[in-house]
Amino acid sequence: MCGITGAVWSDSQLAVNTDLLGRMTDVLQHRGPDDRGRYERELQIQPPYETIPGVALGFRRLSIIDLQRGQQPMANEDGSVWVVFNGEIYNYEALRCRLEGAGHHFQTECDTEVIVHLYEDEGVDCFSHLNGMFSLAIWDKNQRRLVLGRDRLGQKPLVYRQEPGRLLFASELKSLLQVPGVPREIDPSAVDEYLTFQYIPHPNSIFRGIHKLPPGHCAVFEQDQLTVRPYWQPDFNHQQSLSEAQAVEQLRDTFESAIQLRMRSDVPLGAFLSGGVDSSLVAAIMQKNSSRPIQTFSIGFSIPEYDETSYARQVAEHLGTEHHEFQVTPDAMEVLPKLVWNYDEPFADSSAIPTWYVSRLTREHVTVALSGDGGDELFVGYPRYRAVALGSQLDRIKPLRALFGAKCWQALPTSARQKSRLRQLQRFSESVSKPFLRRYLDWVCIFNEARRGALYTDDFLSSLPGSDPIEFLSQAHARASQRDAVTAISLTDLVTYLPCDLMTKTDTASMAHALECRQPFLDYRVVELAAALPSAFKFRRGKGKRILHKAFGHLLPQAIWKRRKMGFGVPLDHWFRNELREITHDVLLGETATNRGFFRKETIATLIRQHEAKEFDHAYRLWALLIFELWLREWVD
C-alpha cells in the first residue's frame, strides 16, 4: 500500500522538476513511510518536429510483499515500461506463472512486477486480468503514453488534472496542490453534491479541473489527449438461474478463496472485528485458515448505544482469536483538524472518526487488516432496504400509499432523535408519494432539495448549473433497473455509496496511519456472484443476508446473526450541544463563513437553535457544514 504521483508534459514551461516531484511525493509520506522513489525523463524535441514527452513518477512505499526488492517505480528489462502502483494484486502468483510460461523473466517476488509484464502482453486490457485493489500509472516509453487505472470498486483513490500540454495525477488531492498554478477554484455543483450525499461523487472533485478516475475505469494520455473508458461493466440486470443450494456452495467456495488470497503478507496481519455479521464472518474464515490465533481489533465507547465491544468479544472468544479491545473517548476537538487535513476534500461521514481511531490503534500491532466492508450492499444488510421494499409494495397499492403519505403523520409531535421510530415513520411518509429514486435519495441524503434551497444564498443558487445530484444515482440505477426494487437499490449503493463514501473513509483513515486495509467481500468474483443472485436468496420478510446465514451460519454464535444492526458512529447529537457548541457558533455564524456567500446565516442559525433546544436532530447537517467551513480554512484560504 503506497502513495503515487506524477506528470507527463509536452510543454517545457510545465515541466515537473526534481524539487517539485519531491514535494508532490513527500506530502504522501503517511501512505508510504518505508521508502521513496522516482523516475524522471526530460522533454525532448527531435528533428524535424517530433516531441518525446517529459515524465516524472513519484512513489512512497509501505512495504508488504518482497520487503527487500519491491522498490518503485519499477521497469521491465529494457526500461521501456515503468509502473508506480498503489494497492495489492491478490492473484499475482497465478499471473506470474502464466507470464513465466510466456517467456517473461522476473527479478522480484512482488506483485508490481506482474503488472509490468502483463502490460507488455495485454496493453491497456491488462486491468481486466487483475484481482485486487489498485490505483496505478504506467509510462509506456515506446508508445509515448501514460496509462492510468483504478480497481473495480474504487478501493484505492486516483485523482488527475488535465491541462493543455500536461497531465498531473496522484493518490491524493494534496499532492496535486503542491504544483504551482493549480487553481483552487470551488466547483458549486460539487458543493451541492456534497451537501446531498456527504461526499463528492466521481468523477468530480471539490475543485474545478481536478477529477477522480471512476472505479473500474482506465485512462490513456497520448499526444496531449486523454481518453477515459470503463474496463469493468458487469450486467447487473442479469440474474443467475441456479438453486439456492448451488448458490450456497458457490458462495462458500468463492468467499473463502477471496479471504485466503487476502491473507498473503510478509508483515503482521489481522482483522477489524465490530461484532457485526460481516466482520465476524471475515474473522471466522481467517481463523479457519490459520494455524494460530489471528489478531482481531475492536473499538469501544463509553456511551452504550455506540459500543459494540461485547459482541466483538463474544465472537473473539467463540473463534479463539488473539483479541485487542480499545476503549476510547472520541475527542472532537483533537480529531477535527486531522480529519480535515487527511480528507483532501469535504467529507461528512462522521464514522470516519471511529475508523480513524481503530486504524491508529490497530497499526500499533499489525500492518495489514481485513474488514467486512461491502457485505451490506452485496447481501442487502442495511435497515433502509426494508423501507425500499415497503415503498415498492405501496407503489402497487395506491390507497395504502396515499394513507402512508398523508400529511397527518407530519402533524404528530416530532422527535428530536434522528433514528427514533416516529422520526423514521415521518421521514418515510414525507417521500413515499415521490418517484422511486427521488424517494430513496430523500431517505439517504443529508440536506434534501428543499433544505438545500433554503440554505443557499441567491448568488450561490444562481451559480449552480442545471444538473441535479440525483443524476449520479440515476446512472447507477439504470445498470440494474430491470431487477426488483431492493436488488436495484443495493447494487446502486454498491457503485455509488460504497466507493465514494465507505472506501474513501476506510482508505483515508487507514492510510493516514500507514495501515493497509483489505476487503474480501469486494473480490470481483464475490461481487459478480452476489449481484446475480435472486433477491429472495438474500432478502425476505424484511431481513437481509439470508444466504450468508445459510452458507456460514455454523461459524458464528446465533446471537450475532440475530442482533440488531448498529451504525459505526459517534454521539454527534450530544457533541453539538456540548463539546462542539462553541466552535459551531464561532465557525458557522462568524463573519468569515458568512462572507463567503454560500449559505444563509439565518438558516444555519435556525438549525443550531432547533438542535440545541432538542426540537430536531440536525447533527449530521451541522457536521457537514462545520467540516466544509474548516476544510475551506485549511485548503483554500
Buried (B, 14 or more C-beta within 10 A) or exposed (E): BBBBBBBBBBBEEBBBEEEBBBBBBBBBEBBBBBBBBBBBBEBEEEEEEEBBBBBBBBBBBBBBBBBEEBBBBBBBEEEEBBBBBBBBBBBBEEBBEBBEEEEBEEEBBBBBBBBBBBBBBEEBEBBEBBBBBBBBBBBBBEBBBBBBBBBBBBBBBBBBBBBEBBBBBBBBBBBBBBBEEBEBEBBBBBBBBBBBBBBBBBBBBBBBBBBBBBBBBBBBBBEBEBEBEEBBEBEBBEBBEBEBEEBBEBBBEBBBBBBBBBBBBBEEBBBBBBBBBBBBBBBBBBBEEEEEEBBBBBBBBEEEEBBBBEBBBBBBEBBEBEBBBBEBEBEBEEBBEBBBBBBBBBBBBBBBBBBBBBBBBBBEBBBBBBBBBBBBBBBBBBBBBBBBBBBBEBBEEEEBBEBBBEEEBEEEEBBBBBEEEEBBBBBBBBBBBBEBBBBBBBBBBBBBBEBBEBBBBEEBEEBBEEEBBBEBBBEBBBBBBEBBBBBBBBBBBBBBBBBBBBBBBBBBBBBBBBBBBBBBBBBBBBBBBBBBBBBEBBBEEEBBBBBBBBBBEEBBBEEBBEBEEBBBBBBBBEBBBEBBBEBBBEBBBEEEBBEBEBBBBEBBEBBBEBBBEEEBBBBBBBBBBBBBBBBBEEBEE
